[in-house]
């Protein structure tokens, strides 16, 4: 089973309106999907290799865009496995099949090679065309949070009741934001996971959403644990991750900045020849005003791209 990752992010003003628990449940239930990696998918001997979670962030005609962790989509993802110069990310083999579905959907949808990922942030985007009318609904983009604010999540964990099953049930969690990490030293340790929270994640929930009281997306869950620090025989500090204690998410703010900094012709939001053209939902000048100003402060030369992401 894939490991979970962890981190923290920037605090912003937040809405005074909040959904009740049932509405948050419905929002998560309709936008959270199961991502399964199969062996021998097209015959009777098929079996599940591993699975994770994703969240639908946009829909253009019949094409759905799903945000998840890169380590869910890859057999080997160097950022979280082997941070060495010799490591290379590795896709699953051609004999494996990746599908997307949900707890309540009647179909599962193979995605083929139709996904992209980042090497320095544990994020990946899936594009899948769905002609049937599923229950899937894109989630709204948030971004305003602070320590001790209530947060919620969802995913398909490997826990008692879900263990050793081909089709796992969706599980929900609630917690608070513990802190946000912004400095380079912390982010290097956390592999750019910047939001720390207490939503009680488990393996299989990687790639799932972290939302606020409005049901809006704050980040993508993917890491869980606490640091175990020791010294080797030469006195060098060694850091390992033990299960439990804190959970982490990659800030949704980072995804937009990654696209703002993308290169000309790179597969993604601004490439009109890409399967992922305009996959990012537009941000609001009012609600996301702090995003807009921060992006301008960081990369003022990218003002044309920044403006295209807002409405």
C-alpha positions in Angstrom: 0.0 0.0 0.0 1.2 3.5 -0.9 2.5 5.7 2.0 0.7 8.9 3.0 2.5 12.3 2.9 2.1 15.5 5.0 2.4 19.5 5.2 1.0 23.1 5.8 0.1 26.5 4.1 -0.9 30.2 4.1 -3.7 31.6 6.3 -6.3 33.9 4.7 -9.6 35.6 5.8 -12.4 33.1 5.8 -16.1 33.0 5.1 -18.5 33.3 8.1 -21.0 31.0 6.3 -20.5 27.3 7.0 -22.3 24.2 5.8 -23.8 21.7 8.2 -22.1 18.3 8.6 -24.6 16.6 6.2 -23.9 19.1 3.4 -20.2 18.7 3.8 -20.7 14.9 3.7 -22.7 15.2 0.4 -20.1 17.5 -1.1 -17.3 15.1 -0.3 -19.3 12.0 -1.3 -20.1 13.5 -4.7 -16.6 14.7 -5.5 -14.3 12.1 -4.0 -13.3 9.1 -6.3 -11.5 5.8 -5.8 -8.4 5.2 -7.9 -7.5 1.5 -8.3 -4.5 -0.1 -9.9 -5.3 -3.5 -11.3 -3.3 -6.5 -12.6 -4.9 -8.5 -15.4 -7.9 -6.1 -15.4 -9.6 -7.5 -18.5 -9.8 -11.2 -17.5 -11.3 -13.3 -14.7 -8.0 -13.4 -12.7 -7.8 -9.7 -12.2 -6.6 -8.5 -8.9 -6.1 -5.2 -7.1 -2.4 -4.1 -6.6 -3.1 -0.9 -4.7 -5.5 2.0 -4.6 -5.8 5.6 -3.6 -8.2 8.5 -3.7 -8.8 11.6 -5.9 -11.1 14.6 -6.0 -12.9 16.0 -9.0 -12.0 19.7 -9.5 -13.5 20.5 -12.9 -15.6 19.3 -15.7 -15.5 20.5 -19.4 -18.2 18.9 -21.5 -17.8 15.1 -20.8 -14.2 15.4 -19.6 -13.6 15.3 -15.8 -10.4 16.5 -14.2 -9.3 14.7 -11.0 -6.7 15.9 -8.7 -4.7 13.3 -6.7 -1.2 12.5 -5.4 1.6 11.6 -7.9 2.5 8.7 -5.6 -0.9 7.2 -6.1 -0.5 7.2 -9.9 3.0 5.9 -10.2 4.7 2.6 -9.2 7.7 4.6 -8.1 7.7 8.3 -7.2 11.1 9.6 -6.2 10.0 12.7 -4.2 8.5 10.5 -1.4 10.5 7.3 -1.9 14.1 7.9 -2.8 15.2 11.6 -2.8 18.5 10.9 -4.7 19.9 12.2 -7.9 19.8 8.7 -9.4 16.1 8.1 -8.9 13.6 8.1 -11.8 9.9 8.1 -11.5 8.3 5.0 -12.9 4.8 4.4 -14.3 2.9 1.2 -13.8 3.6 -1.4 -16.5 1.4 -1.9 -19.6 -0.1 -5.0 -17.9 -1.6 -2.9 -15.2 -4.7 -0.8 -15.5 -5.7 2.3 -13.6 -9.4 2.9 -13.1 -11.6 5.6 -11.5 -14.9 5.1 -9.9 -16.7 5.9 -6.6 -18.6 4.0 -3.9 -21.9 4.8 -5.6 -21.1 4.8 -9.3 -22.3 2.0 -11.6 -19.2 2.1 -13.8 -15.5 2.2 -13.5 -13.4 4.2 -16.0 -9.9 3.1 -17.2 -7.8 6.2 -17.7 -4.9 4.8 -19.7 -1.9 7.3 -19.9 -4.1 10.3 -19.6 -2.5 11.9 -16.5 0.4 14.2 -15.7 2.3 14.8 -12.5 4.9 17.1 -10.9 8.3 15.9 -9.7 8.7 18.5 -6.9 5.1 18.5 -5.5 3.2 15.3 -4.8 0.3 16.1 -7.2 -1.1 14.6 -10.4 -4.0 15.5 -12.7 -6.2 12.9 -14.4 -8.3 13.6 -17.4 -11.1 11.1 -18.1 -14.0 11.2 -20.6 -17.2 9.9 -19.1 -20.2 9.7 -21.5 -22.6 8.3 -18.9 -24.1 10.6 -16.4 -22.4 9.7 -13.1 -23.0 11.2 -9.7 -19.7 13.0 -9.8 -19.7 16.7 -9.1 -16.6 19.1 -9.1 -15.7 20.5 -5.8 -15.3 24.3 -5.2 -11.8 25.7 -4.6 -11.2 27.3 -1.2 -7.9 28.4 0.4 -8.8 30.4 3.5 -7.6 28.6 6.7 -5.9 29.1 10.0 -4.7 27.0 13.0 -7.5 25.3 14.9 -10.0 25.7 12.1 -12.3 22.7 11.5 -11.4 20.7 8.4 -12.8 17.5 6.8 -11.6 14.8 4.5 -12.6 11.7 2.6 -11.0 8.7 1.0 -10.9 4.9 0.6 -8.6 3.7 3.4 -7.2 0.3 4.2 -8.8 -0.1 7.6 -10.8 -2.7 9.4 -13.9 -3.2 7.4 -12.2 -2.2 4.2 -9.3 -4.6 4.4 -8.6 -7.1 1.6 -11.5 -6.0 -0.7 -11.4 -5.1 -4.4 -14.0 -2.3 -3.8 -13.4 -0.3 -0.7 -16.0 1.9 1.0 -15.6 5.7 1.3 -14.6 6.9 4.8 -14.9 10.4 6.1 -12.9 12.2 8.8 -12.9 15.5 10.7 -10.2 17.4 12.5 -8.5 20.8 12.8 -5.6 22.6 11.2 -2.6 22.2 13.5 -0.2 24.5 11.7 1.1 25.7 8.4 4.7 25.4 7.2 6.2 28.1 4.9 9.9 28.2 5.3 12.2 26.3 2.9 13.8 24.1 5.6 10.4 22.7 6.7 9.1 22.3 3.2 12.2 20.4 2.2 11.6 17.9 5.0 7.9 17.7 4.2 8.3 17.3 0.4 6.3 20.5 0.0 3.4 19.3 2.1 2.5 22.5 4.0 -0.8 21.9 5.9 -0.6 19.9 9.1 -4.0 18.7 10.5 -5.6 16.0 12.6 -8.1 14.4 10.3 -7.0 10.9 11.0 -5.8 9.7 7.6 -5.0 6.1 6.7 -3.3 4.3 3.8 -5.6 4.5 0.8 -6.7 8.1 1.5 -3.7 9.6 -0.3 -4.9 12.0 -3.0 -8.2 12.7 -1.2 -9.6 16.2 -0.4 -9.1 18.4 2.7 -12.0 20.9 2.9 -13.2 23.7 5.1 -16.6 24.4 6.8 -17.9 25.6 3.4 -17.0 22.3 1.8 -14.3 24.1 -0.3 -11.0 22.4 -1.2 -8.0 23.5 0.8 -5.5 20.8 -0.1 -4.8 17.3 -1.1 -4.0 14.8 1.6 -1.1 12.4 1.2 1.1 12.0 4.2 0.7 11.0 7.8 3.2 10.5 10.6 5.7 11.9 13.0 9.4 12.4 12.7 11.7 9.9 14.4 15.1 11.5 14.8 18.3 9.6 15.5 22.0 9.6 14.9 24.1 7.2 12.8 27.5 5.9 13.9 29.2 9.0 12.6 26.9 11.4 14.4 24.9 12.4 11.4 21.2 13.1 12.1 18.8 10.6 10.5 15.0 11.3 10.1 12.4 8.7 9.6 8.6 8.8 9.6 6.5 6.8 12.1 2.8 6.3 11.6 0.3 8.5 13.3 0.3 11.8 15.3 -0.1 14.3 12.4 -1.5 14.3 8.9 -0.5 16.5 6.0 -1.9 18.0 2.8 -0.5 19.9 -0.2 -2.0 23.3 -0.4 -4.3 23.9 -3.4 -2.5 27.3 -3.7 0.6 25.4 -4.9 -1.2 23.8 -7.8 -2.1 27.2 -9.3 1.4 28.5 -8.8 2.8 25.4 -10.6 0.7 26.2 -13.6 1.6 29.9 -13.5 5.3 28.9 -13.6 4.8 26.2 -16.3 6.9 26.4 -19.5 5.7 27.2 -23.0 4.3 24.0 -24.6 4.3 22.0 -21.3 1.4 19.7 -20.8 -1.2 21.5 -18.7 -3.7 24.3 -18.2 -2.2 26.9 -20.6 -1.4 24.5 -23.5 -4.3 24.6 -26.0 -3.0 21.3 -27.6 -3.0 19.5 -24.3 -5.7 17.2 -22.9 -5.5 19.3 -19.8 -6.2 22.7 -21.4 -8.1 24.9 -19.0 -8.5 22.1 -16.4 -8.1 24.5 -13.5 -11.4 26.1 -12.3 -11.3 29.9 -12.3 -10.6 31.6 -9.0 -12.7 34.6 -7.7 -11.1 38.0 -7.6 -13.2 38.6 -4.4 -12.9 35.3 -2.5 -9.3 34.6 -3.6 -8.0 38.2 -3.5 -5.1 37.1 -1.3 -4.1 34.5 -3.9 -4.1 37.1 -6.6 -1.9 39.5 -4.7 0.5 36.8 -3.6 1.0 35.4 -7.1 1.6 39.0 -8.4 4.2 39.6 -5.6 6.0 36.3 -6.4 6.0 36.3 -10.2 4.9 39.8 -11.5 6.3 38.9 -14.9 3.5 36.2 -15.1 0.7 38.7 -14.8 -1.0 37.6 -18.0 -1.2 34.0 -16.9 -2.4 35.0 -13.4 -5.2 37.1 -14.8 -6.4 34.1 -17.0 -6.9 32.1 -13.8 -9.3 34.6 -12.2 -12.8 35.9 -12.9 
